[in-house]
Amino acid sequence: MLLLAESDYLVHAAHSIEEAMQLARIHEFDLYVLDKHLPDGTGLELYSMLSEVTPGVPCIFYTGDTYEIHRREALAAGVDAYVPKPELEALIEAVHKLLSKRECAAA
């Protein structure tokens, strides 16, 4: 996330589901980038909770979990992109693509 923070994006980092939910309640986000594994649960659990609190915000899973079954599971749950670590260029491309869609929709 440091790479995104060094660009033109304002990045908030959370290290747990609890932290992420606190941030989601006080900030308006354009995009979520989640890992599949968190210290207090899974990225899918967090994604489900975030979708209830902030529906319509796109989400990318950026994770070291590269099993195809997990990618399909995340995409079936509604995640917009599943990028394996350490593919930074693919992450940046997914961020640009999803944010450009939101900017067009907001215009």
Beta strands, then each sheet from edge to edge (+ up, - down):
strand 1: 32-34
strand 2: 37-38
strand 3: 41-42
strand 4: 59-63
strand 5: 81-84
sheet 1: 1+ 4+ 5+
sheet 2: 2+ 3-
end
